[in-house]
Structures are given as structure tokens and as C-alpha cells.
Amino acid sequence: MARPSLTRDEVLETAAGIVKQHGPTALTMRRLAAELGTAVTSIYWHVGNRESLLDALVERTVADLGEIRPAGRTPADRIVSVARALRRQLRDHPHLVAMVHERGLTERMFLPAQQALVHEVHGAGLRGARAAEVVRAVQVQVVGFVLVERNRERAPTQRPGEEELWDAETAEGDPGLARALARPVDPERLFVTSVRALVDSLLAQ
């Protein structure tokens, strides 16, 4: 019988932590039991076998990704806030998101964010196919940006780097632009700038 102090939520939280830090392959029942300081039989008692555990983690991830609360005074502000929240969630749970994708639940995972966007797009006065286009454009912008971010983070050190490549000559005589492009990218600022430009353009049409 499981120890009285151990709960299903505790098991899932610890399992999610292992996956988040080390990836799905690192999640074994023996390792999870060791992390929790309990017997493997206790894990089975709470969540079943490993496949059942993974299914429960996927369901938990889908539920967590549904907790998006738009913020802002205007529909455009709130759409941008949804995009920022979705980006943070995708970046914070890459291994768990991959598990959701592998189990064919990607569309379901994105549904809550899409519904939040639909509400705000309706608030901006758009309906039908035009509203759907805005929702999908924002989602693609978020997912594409996250993929580019992750590729940059995993890329080997670049030689020469941007700080060496950009000068007045390569910037067509614009030293201010050269200095700006030579500095490290601020991903959050760039993301907000790109999403804001996209949203403003789409809502203005």
C-alpha cells in the first residue's frame, strides 16, 4: 500500500520535473520512486504503469497550457498578451510539449490558447474566415519564433559573430544600425515587437 503522505499530484509533479530537466527517456519508475523516497509499488498504485504515467503527464500538460489569462485594455493588447503567455509555456515545457505532440494531442494542446485568441479577435470586430486567419497567424508566429529561439540556443558558437560582422560598411553607412545589430538579441523585446506589428496589421485590414 502507498505511504499515506504520497499523493498522485506529488507523483506527477516530480515526474514532470524529471522530464523537464532530463527528457522523457530519463523518466523510469525506479528513478521516480527514488526521487520520491518511496517504493516502485507505490508509484504503480498511484498512476499505474509507465505508459499510464506518461498519459497522465500529457493530460496535465494540456491542462496547464489552458491556463492563459489575457491582459490589457484593448483587443490588440490582449492578443499580444496571449501570444506572450503561449511562448512562455512552450519554452518552459519543451520536453512535455514534445510528449504531447508524440501522442497526437498537439491540436488539443493549442485549443485553449486559440479559444482565448478567438474571444479577443471577436472583441476586435472580426468574424468568420477573417477571424480564423488572425488566430492562425498569431499561433504560427508564436510557434515559429520559439523554434528559431531554440535553434539559436542549440547552435554552435558562431565565428565570426554578429558583433564582428556589422560595421558602417555592411550596414550601408548606418553606424547606429550596425551597433544595434552587433548587440545580443533581446528575444522578449523582439517577440513583442514582431507580434505587435503582426496583430496591428491584421486588425487594421
C-alpha positions as CSV (number, residue, x, y, z in Angstrom):
1,M,0.0,0.0,0.0
2,A,1.2,3.5,-0.8
3,R,2.6,5.6,2.0
4,P,-0.2,7.9,3.4
5,S,1.8,11.1,2.6
6,L,2.3,10.4,-1.1
7,T,-0.3,11.8,-3.5
8,R,-1.0,11.4,-7.2
9,D,-0.3,15.1,-7.7
10,E,3.1,14.8,-6.0
11,V,4.0,11.9,-8.2
12,L,3.0,13.8,-11.4
13,E,4.8,16.9,-10.2
14,T,8.0,15.0,-9.6
15,A,7.7,13.1,-12.9
16,A,7.2,16.4,-14.7
17,G,10.3,17.8,-13.1
18,I,12.4,14.8,-14.3
19,V,11.1,15.1,-17.8
20,K,11.6,18.9,-17.9
21,Q,15.2,18.6,-16.7
22,H,16.3,15.4,-18.4
23,G,13.8,14.5,-21.1
24,P,11.2,11.7,-21.3
25,T,13.8,8.9,-21.7
26,A,15.1,9.7,-18.2
27,L,11.7,9.0,-16.6
28,T,11.7,5.5,-15.2
29,M,9.6,4.1,-12.4
30,R,12.6,3.3,-10.4
31,R,14.1,6.8,-10.8
32,L,10.8,8.4,-9.9
33,A,10.4,6.2,-6.8
34,A,14.0,7.2,-5.7
35,E,13.2,10.9,-6.2
36,L,10.1,10.5,-4.0
37,G,11.8,8.3,-1.5
38,T,9.2,5.5,-1.8
39,A,8.8,2.1,-3.3
40,V,8.1,1.5,-7.0
41,T,4.9,-0.3,-6.0
42,S,3.7,3.0,-4.5
43,I,4.1,4.7,-7.9
44,Y,2.1,1.9,-9.6
45,W,-0.6,2.3,-7.0
46,H,-1.0,6.0,-7.7
47,V,-0.5,6.2,-11.5
48,G,-0.4,2.7,-13.0
49,N,2.4,1.7,-15.3
50,R,4.8,4.0,-17.2
51,E,2.6,4.4,-20.2
52,S,-0.3,5.4,-17.9
53,L,2.1,7.8,-16.1
54,L,3.1,9.4,-19.5
55,D,-0.6,9.7,-20.5
56,A,-1.3,11.5,-17.2
57,L,1.6,13.8,-17.7
58,V,0.3,14.7,-21.2
59,E,-3.2,15.4,-19.8
60,R,-1.6,17.6,-17.1
61,T,0.5,19.5,-19.6
62,V,-2.6,20.1,-21.8
63,A,-4.5,21.4,-18.8
64,D,-1.6,23.6,-17.7
65,L,-1.3,25.1,-21.2
66,G,-5.0,26.0,-20.9
67,E,-4.4,28.4,-18.1
68,I,-4.0,31.6,-20.2
69,R,-5.5,34.8,-18.9
70,P,-5.5,37.7,-21.4
71,A,-4.4,41.1,-20.1
72,G,-4.6,44.6,-21.5
73,R,-7.0,47.4,-22.3
74,T,-7.6,46.7,-26.0
75,P,-8.2,43.5,-28.0
76,A,-4.7,44.0,-29.6
77,D,-3.1,44.3,-26.2
78,R,-4.9,41.1,-25.0
79,I,-4.0,39.2,-28.2
80,V,-0.3,40.1,-27.7
81,S,-0.6,39.0,-24.0
82,V,-2.0,35.6,-25.1
83,A,0.9,35.2,-27.5
84,R,3.5,36.1,-24.8
85,A,1.9,33.6,-22.4
86,L,1.8,30.8,-25.0
87,R,5.5,31.5,-25.9
88,R,6.5,31.2,-22.2
89,Q,4.6,28.0,-21.8
90,L,6.2,26.4,-24.9
91,R,9.6,27.5,-23.8
92,D,9.2,26.3,-20.2
93,H,8.0,22.8,-21.1
94,P,9.8,21.7,-24.3
95,H,10.0,18.0,-23.3
96,L,6.5,17.8,-22.1
97,V,5.2,19.6,-25.2
98,A,7.2,17.1,-27.3
99,M,5.4,14.3,-25.4
100,V,2.0,15.8,-26.2
101,H,3.0,16.0,-29.9
102,E,4.1,12.4,-30.0
103,R,0.8,11.3,-28.6
104,G,-1.1,13.2,-31.3
105,L,-2.6,15.8,-29.0
106,T,-1.0,18.9,-30.3
107,E,-4.2,20.4,-31.7
108,R,-5.9,19.8,-28.4
109,M,-3.0,21.4,-26.6
110,F,-3.3,24.6,-28.6
111,L,-7.1,24.8,-28.3
112,P,-7.3,26.9,-25.1
113,A,-4.9,29.5,-26.5
114,Q,-6.8,29.5,-29.8
115,Q,-10.1,30.0,-27.9
116,A,-8.6,32.9,-26.0
117,L,-7.5,34.4,-29.3
118,V,-10.9,33.9,-30.8
119,H,-12.5,35.8,-27.9
120,E,-10.2,38.8,-28.4
121,V,-10.5,38.7,-32.2
122,H,-14.3,38.8,-31.9
123,G,-13.8,41.7,-29.5
124,A,-12.0,43.5,-32.3
125,G,-15.0,43.0,-34.5
126,L,-13.7,40.3,-36.8
127,R,-15.8,37.2,-37.6
128,G,-15.6,34.1,-39.8
129,A,-12.7,33.3,-42.1
130,R,-11.0,36.6,-41.4
131,A,-11.1,35.9,-37.6
132,A,-9.7,32.4,-38.2
133,E,-6.9,33.8,-40.3
134,V,-5.8,36.1,-37.4
135,V,-5.9,33.3,-34.9
136,R,-3.8,31.0,-37.0
137,A,-1.3,33.8,-38.0
138,V,-0.7,34.6,-34.3
139,Q,-0.3,30.9,-33.4
140,V,2.2,30.3,-36.3
141,Q,4.1,33.4,-35.3
142,V,4.5,32.1,-31.7
143,V,5.5,28.6,-32.7
144,G,7.9,29.7,-35.4
145,F,9.6,32.2,-33.1
146,V,10.0,29.5,-30.4
147,L,11.5,27.1,-32.9
148,V,14.0,29.8,-34.1
149,E,14.9,30.6,-30.5
150,R,15.6,27.0,-29.7
151,N,17.7,26.5,-32.8
152,R,19.8,29.6,-32.0
153,E,20.3,28.4,-28.4
154,R,21.5,25.0,-29.6
155,A,23.7,26.3,-32.4
156,P,27.5,26.2,-32.0
157,T,29.3,29.4,-31.3
158,Q,29.4,31.5,-34.4
159,R,32.8,32.7,-35.8
160,P,32.7,35.5,-36.8
161,G,29.8,36.6,-34.7
162,E,27.3,39.4,-35.4
163,E,29.5,41.8,-33.3
164,E,32.3,41.2,-35.8
165,L,30.2,41.2,-39.0
166,W,28.4,44.5,-38.6
167,D,30.1,47.8,-39.2
168,A,29.4,51.0,-41.1
169,E,30.2,49.3,-44.4
170,T,28.0,46.3,-44.0
171,A,25.2,48.5,-42.6
172,E,25.3,50.8,-45.6
173,G,26.8,53.7,-43.8
174,D,24.4,53.5,-40.8
175,P,26.6,53.2,-37.7
176,G,23.6,53.2,-35.4
177,L,22.1,50.2,-37.1
178,A,25.5,48.5,-37.1
179,R,25.8,48.9,-33.4
180,A,22.3,47.7,-32.8
181,L,22.8,44.6,-34.9
182,A,26.1,43.8,-33.3
183,R,24.5,43.7,-29.8
184,P,22.9,40.5,-28.5
185,V,19.3,40.0,-29.3
186,D,16.7,40.7,-26.7
187,P,14.3,37.8,-27.5
188,E,11.3,39.1,-25.5
189,R,11.5,42.6,-26.9
190,L,11.9,41.2,-30.5
191,F,9.0,38.8,-30.0
192,V,6.7,41.5,-28.7
193,T,7.7,43.9,-31.5
194,S,7.0,41.3,-34.2
195,V,3.7,40.1,-32.7
196,R,2.5,43.6,-32.1
197,A,3.3,44.6,-35.7
198,L,1.5,41.4,-37.0
199,V,-1.6,42.0,-34.8
200,D,-1.9,45.7,-35.6
201,S,-1.6,44.9,-39.3
202,L,-4.2,42.1,-39.2
203,L,-6.7,44.0,-37.1
204,A,-6.4,47.1,-39.3
205,Q,-7.3,45.3,-42.5
